[in-house]
């Protein structure tokens, strides 16, 4: 593979919001005293009357966003993943997802967070959000996106702004390698096949997509052909692409920066068990909290949980021997 080009999701999100803000005067942006870190303060400089920093009050952030949505605005509310949904799941459920005026499903609020997963590093286990996919995907009416790079952040921000409904999108803290070309289309509920293969399928999201591609490259050199799917849309999930992969490759390995319980791996296992059951191996946090890791130690923390291209290679080799 070519040397990766690293870019920053938060910066791309900020640029996307400003661009969309010029196109749609109903778009408003809210933050919870993390607007400089999330880089949404750039929207506030461009549109000061459409920007609200509510302070360290995440429940209010959610409830104010709901009120703005009821008033016809399109609120994008952002802070760290550990605070949304970590501190405000009650307000998210009852003030955004539950109200369904005029036959709609939920309110038109977009919750976009950063600092998801173990790669938050120095903030430690208390701030490494590894439960959010599980929480958000079980709340009725919510859509859940996990972008893998800045291209997907830009495209998915556009998609959320254009479509009605409550959305949750989780970005990474660190700069991430580019995976997609700018010409790539993103459609809700449709995974993207980045590499074809016949021996096994690797289904990934977020920062692990690049790892999956690296693993597939190494496996190809050893004569093992792997399909790689970027499943950025966790909910709705692409049942068709998963059934096709199960039938054609016979086994699946999932990778994510999240607890293996309730996340992408669980969603994939649920899907194929109802369509074409095959062995599924889930790679992610092993049902245990993270721990502090300096920026240069984050790869070691990920390695501790098996979230590496090396372990993907190992698990692919192992699961191929368990095909039915």
C-alpha positions as CSV (number, residue, x, y, z in Angstrom):
1,X,0.0,0.0,0.0
2,X,1.0,3.6,-0.5
3,X,2.2,5.7,2.5
4,X,-0.8,7.1,4.3
5,X,-1.8,10.7,4.1
6,X,-3.1,11.9,7.5
7,X,-5.8,14.5,7.9
8,X,-7.9,15.8,10.8
9,X,-11.6,14.9,11.1
10,X,-12.5,17.8,13.3
11,X,-11.0,20.4,10.9
12,X,-12.9,18.8,8.1
13,X,-16.1,18.8,10.1
14,X,-15.7,22.5,10.8
15,X,-15.1,23.3,7.1
16,X,-18.2,21.2,6.2
17,X,-20.4,23.0,8.7
18,X,-19.3,26.5,7.4
19,X,-20.0,25.4,3.8
20,X,-23.4,24.0,4.7
21,X,-24.1,27.0,6.8
22,X,-23.8,29.3,3.7
23,X,-26.1,27.0,1.8
24,X,-28.8,26.6,4.4
25,X,-29.6,29.4,6.8
26,X,-31.5,27.0,9.1
27,X,-28.4,25.2,10.1
28,X,-27.2,26.1,13.6
29,X,-24.3,24.8,15.7
30,X,-24.1,24.1,19.4
31,X,-21.3,23.1,21.7
32,X,-20.6,22.4,25.4
33,X,-17.4,24.3,26.2
34,X,-15.4,22.1,23.8
35,X,-16.0,24.3,20.7
36,X,-12.3,25.1,20.2
37,X,-11.3,21.5,20.5
38,X,-14.1,20.4,18.2
39,X,-13.2,23.4,16.0
40,X,-16.9,24.3,15.6
41,X,-15.9,27.8,16.9
42,X,-15.1,28.5,13.2
43,X,-18.8,28.3,12.5
44,X,-19.4,30.8,15.3
45,X,-17.0,33.3,13.8
46,X,-18.8,33.0,10.5
47,X,-22.3,32.9,11.8
48,X,-22.3,34.4,15.4
49,X,-26.1,34.5,15.6
50,X,-26.4,30.8,14.7
51,X,-23.8,29.5,17.2
52,X,-24.5,28.6,20.8
53,X,-21.9,27.5,23.5
54,X,-24.0,26.2,26.4
55,X,-21.1,25.5,28.7
56,X,-20.4,22.3,30.5
57,X,-24.0,21.2,30.5
58,X,-24.5,18.3,28.1
59,X,-28.1,17.6,29.0
60,X,-28.9,21.2,28.2
61,X,-27.0,20.9,25.0
62,X,-29.3,18.1,23.9
63,X,-32.5,19.7,25.1
64,X,-31.8,23.1,23.6
65,X,-31.0,21.3,20.3
66,X,-34.4,19.6,20.5
67,X,-36.1,23.0,21.0
68,X,-34.3,24.5,18.0
69,X,-35.4,21.5,15.9
70,X,-39.0,21.9,16.9
71,X,-38.6,25.6,15.8
72,X,-37.6,24.5,12.3
73,X,-33.8,24.8,12.7
74,X,-31.3,22.0,11.8
75,X,-29.0,21.8,14.9
76,X,-25.6,20.2,14.9
77,X,-24.6,19.6,18.5
78,X,-21.1,18.6,19.3
79,X,-18.8,17.7,22.1
80,X,-16.7,14.7,23.2
81,X,-18.1,11.2,22.8
82,X,-17.8,10.4,26.5
83,X,-20.2,13.3,27.2
84,X,-22.6,12.4,24.4
85,X,-24.1,10.0,24.9
86,X,-22.2,9.3,28.2
87,X,-23.9,12.0,30.3
88,X,-27.1,12.7,28.4
89,X,-28.7,9.4,27.2
90,X,-32.0,10.2,29.0
91,X,-32.3,13.6,27.2
92,X,-31.2,12.0,23.9
93,X,-33.8,9.3,24.1
94,X,-36.7,11.3,25.4
95,X,-36.2,14.7,24.0
96,X,-34.8,13.9,20.5
97,X,-35.6,10.3,19.6
98,X,-39.0,9.9,21.2
99,X,-40.9,13.0,20.0
100,X,-42.2,12.4,16.4
101,X,-44.2,15.4,15.2
102,X,-46.2,15.3,12.0
103,X,-45.5,11.6,11.5
104,X,-41.8,12.0,11.5
105,X,-39.5,9.7,13.4
106,X,-37.7,11.7,16.0
107,X,-36.5,15.3,15.8
108,X,-34.1,16.7,13.2
109,X,-31.0,16.9,15.5
110,X,-27.5,15.9,14.5
111,X,-25.2,14.8,17.4
112,X,-21.6,14.8,16.2
113,X,-18.8,13.9,18.6
114,X,-15.1,13.5,18.6
115,X,-12.6,11.7,20.9
116,X,-14.3,8.3,20.4
117,X,-12.7,5.0,21.3
118,X,-9.4,4.1,22.9
119,X,-7.3,6.4,20.7
120,X,-8.2,9.3,23.0
121,X,-5.1,8.1,24.8
122,X,-3.9,10.5,27.5
123,X,-7.4,11.2,28.8
124,X,-7.5,7.6,30.2
125,X,-10.1,5.0,30.6
126,X,-12.7,7.3,32.1
127,X,-12.8,9.3,28.9
128,X,-12.3,6.6,26.3
129,X,-15.8,6.0,25.0
130,X,-16.1,2.4,24.0
131,X,-19.9,2.0,24.6
132,X,-21.5,4.7,22.4
133,X,-22.3,2.6,19.3
134,X,-24.1,0.1,21.5
135,X,-26.0,2.8,23.3
136,X,-27.0,4.8,20.2
137,X,-27.9,2.0,17.9
138,X,-30.6,0.6,20.3
139,X,-32.4,4.0,20.6
140,X,-35.3,3.9,18.1
141,X,-35.2,6.4,15.2
142,X,-31.5,7.2,15.5
143,X,-29.1,6.8,12.6
144,X,-25.4,5.9,13.6
145,X,-22.4,6.8,11.4
146,X,-18.7,6.0,12.1
147,X,-16.5,7.7,9.5
148,X,-13.1,6.4,8.6
149,X,-11.4,9.5,7.3
150,X,-12.0,13.2,6.4
151,X,-13.6,12.4,3.1
152,X,-16.3,10.4,4.8
153,X,-16.7,13.1,7.5
154,X,-17.4,15.7,4.8
155,X,-19.8,13.5,2.8
156,X,-21.7,12.3,5.9
157,X,-22.1,15.8,7.3
158,X,-23.7,16.8,4.0
159,X,-25.9,13.7,4.1
160,X,-27.1,14.5,7.7
161,X,-27.8,18.1,6.8
162,X,-29.9,17.0,3.8
163,X,-31.9,14.3,5.4
164,X,-34.5,14.6,8.2
165,X,-34.0,12.7,11.4
166,X,-31.8,12.2,14.5
167,X,-28.2,11.3,13.7
168,X,-25.2,10.3,15.7
169,X,-21.7,10.5,14.1
170,X,-18.5,9.7,16.0
171,X,-15.1,11.1,14.9
172,X,-11.6,10.2,16.1
173,X,-9.4,12.6,18.1
174,X,-6.1,11.9,16.2
175,X,-5.3,12.6,12.6
176,X,-6.4,9.7,10.4
177,X,-5.1,8.3,7.1
178,X,-7.1,8.9,4.0
179,X,-9.0,5.9,2.9
180,X,-11.5,7.2,0.3
181,X,-11.2,9.2,-2.9
182,X,-13.2,12.4,-3.0
183,X,-15.3,10.9,-5.7
184,X,-16.6,8.1,-3.5
185,X,-20.4,8.2,-2.9
186,X,-21.8,7.6,0.5
187,X,-25.4,6.4,0.9
188,X,-27.1,5.7,4.2
189,X,-27.4,2.0,4.9
190,X,-24.9,1.0,2.2
191,X,-21.5,-0.3,3.1
192,X,-18.6,0.3,0.7
193,X,-16.5,-2.5,-0.7
194,X,-12.9,-1.2,-0.8
195,X,-11.3,-4.4,-1.8
196,X,-12.8,-7.6,-3.2
197,X,-11.9,-11.1,-2.1
198,X,-13.2,-14.7,-1.8
199,X,-11.5,-16.3,1.2
200,X,-12.8,-14.1,4.0
201,X,-14.5,-10.7,4.6
202,X,-13.2,-8.0,6.9
203,X,-15.9,-5.6,8.0
204,X,-14.5,-2.4,9.6
205,X,-15.4,1.1,10.7
206,X,-13.6,4.2,11.8
207,X,-9.8,4.1,12.3
208,X,-9.7,0.3,11.8
209,X,-10.6,0.5,8.1
210,X,-7.0,1.4,7.2
211,X,-5.8,-1.5,9.4
212,X,-8.2,-3.9,7.5
213,X,-6.8,-2.8,4.2
214,X,-3.2,-3.3,5.4
215,X,-4.1,-6.7,6.7
216,X,-5.7,-7.7,3.4
217,X,-2.6,-6.6,1.6
218,X,-0.4,-8.8,3.8
219,X,-2.8,-11.7,3.4
220,X,-2.8,-11.3,-0.4
221,X,1.0,-11.7,-0.3
222,X,0.4,-15.0,1.5
223,X,-2.2,-16.2,-1.1
224,X,-5.3,-15.4,1.0
225,X,-7.9,-13.2,-0.8
226,X,-9.9,-10.9,1.6
227,X,-12.8,-8.7,0.9
228,X,-12.8,-5.4,2.9
229,X,-15.9,-3.4,3.6
230,X,-16.2,0.0,5.2
231,X,-19.4,-0.3,7.2
232,X,-19.6,3.4,8.1
233,X,-23.4,3.1,8.5
234,X,-23.8,1.1,11.6
235,X,-27.6,1.9,11.7
236,X,-29.2,1.3,9.3
237,X,-26.7,-1.5,8.5
238,X,-26.3,-2.9,5.0
239,X,-27.8,-6.4,5.4
240,X,-27.6,-7.1,1.7
241,X,-23.8,-6.6,1.4
242,X,-23.3,-8.7,4.5
243,X,-25.4,-11.6,3.3
244,X,-23.5,-11.4,0.0
245,X,-20.2,-11.5,1.8
246,X,-21.2,-14.3,4.0
247,X,-22.4,-16.4,1.0
248,X,-19.4,-15.7,-1.1
249,X,-16.5,-15.7,1.4
250,X,-17.9,-18.0,4.1
251,X,-16.5,-16.2,7.2
252,X,-16.3,-12.6,8.6
253,X,-13.9,-10.7,10.8
254,X,-15.1,-7.4,12.2
255,X,-12.9,-4.6,13.5
256,X,-13.8,-1.5,15.5
257,X,-12.5,0.9,18.2
258,X,-15.3,-0.1,20.6
259,X,-16.3,-2.8,23.0
260,X,-16.9,-6.1,21.1
261,X,-20.3,-6.3,22.9
262,X,-23.0,-4.2,21.3
263,X,-20.9,-2.5,18.6
264,X,-20.3,-3.2,14.9
265,X,-19.3,-6.8,15.5
266,X,-22.6,-7.5,17.3
267,X,-24.6,-5.7,14.5
268,X,-22.8,-7.8,11.8
269,X,-23.3,-11.1,13.8
270,X,-27.0,-10.2,14.3
271,X,-27.5,-9.5,10.6
272,X,-25.8,-12.6,9.1
273,X,-27.3,-14.9,11.7
274,X,-30.7,-14.1,10.2
275,X,-29.7,-14.3,6.6
276,X,-26.8,-16.7,6.0
277,X,-25.0,-17.8,9.2
278,X,-21.2,-18.0,9.0
279,X,-18.4,-17.8,11.6
280,X,-17.9,-14.3,12.8
281,X,-14.8,-13.1,14.8
282,X,-15.1,-9.7,16.6
283,X,-12.0,-7.6,17.1
284,X,-12.3,-4.6,19.4
285,X,-12.0,-3.7,23.1
286,X,-12.3,-7.0,25.0
287,X,-15.1,-5.9,27.4
288,X,-12.6,-4.0,29.5
289,X,-11.9,-0.3,30.0
290,X,-9.0,1.4,28.4
291,X,-6.2,3.1,30.3
292,X,-4.0,6.2,30.0
293,X,-1.6,6.2,27.1
294,X,0.6,9.0,25.8
295,X,0.1,9.8,22.2
296,X,3.2,7.8,21.2
297,X,1.8,4.9,23.3
298,X,-1.6,4.7,21.7
299,X,-0.5,1.9,19.3
300,X,0.5,-0.1,22.3
301,X,-3.0,0.4,23.9
302,X,-4.7,-0.7,20.7
303,X,-2.4,-3.7,20.5
304,X,-3.4,-4.7,24.0
305,X,-6.9,-5.0,22.8
306,X,-5.9,-6.7,19.5
307,X,-6.9,-3.7,17.4
308,X,-4.0,-4.0,14.9
309,X,-3.5,-5.2,11.3
310,X,-1.3,-7.9,12.7
311,X,-4.1,-9.4,14.8
312,X,-6.6,-9.0,11.9
313,X,-4.2,-11.2,9.8
314,X,-4.0,-13.7,12.6
315,X,-7.8,-13.9,13.1
316,X,-8.5,-14.2,9.4
317,X,-6.2,-17.2,9.2
318,X,-7.8,-18.8,12.3
319,X,-11.5,-18.3,11.2
320,X,-10.9,-19.7,7.7
321,X,-10.5,-23.1,9.4
322,X,-13.9,-22.8,11.0
323,X,-15.9,-22.4,7.8
324,X,-19.0,-24.6,7.8
